[in-house]
């Protein structure tokens, strides 16, 4: 067993668990679960987790890429994973510059507008796709 690589893989997994977990909690709230929780407060709690998780996931991902660059760059699963991450980031940018600008009107107890709910549902789907592709990469690329 390659202990350093295994530790880096563990850090990468932890980063994605924290990132996707925080995102899904927020997105489920936008979709209407736990309407009594103010979205602004939930955002203040989840965003720092997301930022720290991105640093962990990207940092460890770069280290893993460095260890297996040729195999990983040829992996269709990694290519799709990266494309899904870009799509998820664009969706998050849309959410922040579009529906989120009116959050005061639907912060607590009021259904989010359709664009916000659609963005949240798309976000969950994209991040589940990222996780699935990550598992496919891990299944075919061995240290």
N, C-alpha and C positions, 0 to 999 in steps of 0.2 A: 504494500500500500504506500502511496506517495502522500505522506502526511501534510506537507505544505500545500499541495494542490487540493487535498481534501479540505483543509481549513479554509482555503480561498473559496472553494465550491460551497462550503457551509455558510460563509459570509455572504456570498451571492444569493443563496437561497433565503437566508434571513432578510436580506435587503428587499427581495421581491415579496416575501411574506408580509413584511411591515408595510411596504408600498401599496400592494394590492389590497391588503386588509383595510388600511386607512381609506383608500379610495372607495372601496365597496361600501364601507360603513357610511361614508358621506353620500354616495350615489343612492343607496337605499333610502336614506332620509329624503333626498330630493324626489325620489319616486313615491314618497308618501308614507313610509314607515316612520313611526315615532314622531308624529307631527308636533308633539308638544316640546320637542327639543329645538331650540332656536338654531337655524342654519348658520348664522354668523358665529355663534359660539362653537358649534361643531367644527366649522372651518378653522377657527383659531386653535382648536385642539389637534385637528388632523393634518393641517399643512406643515407644521414643523416635523411631524413624523414622516411625512412624504419627502420633504427635502433631505432629511438625514438618511432615509432609506435609498433615495436616488444616489447620494454620494457613495453609500456602501455598495449598492448594486453595480453602479458604473465603475467604480474603482476596482472591485473584484472581477468584474467582467473584462476589463482591460487586461488585468493580470492573466486571466484564463485565456484570453485571445492571444496574448504574447506567448503563452506556453504551447498553443496548438493553432497558430495562425493559418497555416496552409489548409488543414482539415476544416477548421471552423469557417473560414471565408468561402470555402467551396460548398458548405452545407446549405441546402435550400431551406431547411428549417430555421437556421439562424437568419438567413436573409428575410424570410417571412416575419420572424420575431422582430427584427429591427424595423421592418416596414410597419408592423402593427404598433410598435412603440411610437414611431413618428406620427401615425394616425391618431393614437391616443393623446399625444401631446398637442396636436392641432385641435382635436376635439376639446381638450381642456382650455386651450386658448380661446376657442369660440365661446365656451361656457362663461369664462371670466369676462370677456369683452361684450358678450351679448346678454343672455338671461340673468347673469349675476348682477348686472347693473341695476336691476329692478328688484333685488332680493328684499328690500324693505317692505314691499307689498305682500310677500309670501314667506317671510322669515319664520313665522310660527303659526301653526294651526290652519293655514290656507294652502290649498294645492298649488304646487309649482306650475308655471305656465308650460304649455306643451313643449316648447323648444328646450326648456330645462330638463323636463322628464325624458325627452328623446335623447338629449345629450348624455344624461346619466345612464340610460339603458345601453346606449352605444358604448359608453365608457366601460361598463361591466363586460360587455361582449368582447371588446378589444383586449382588455386585460386578461380575460380568461383565455383568449387566443394566444396572447404572449406567454402565459404560463404553459399552455399545451405545447407550443413550439419549443419552449425551453426544455420541457421534458423530452421531446423528440431529439433535440440536440444532445442532451445528456445520454440518451439511449444509444446513440451512434458514435459519439466521440468519447473515447476512453483515455484517461491519463496514462 
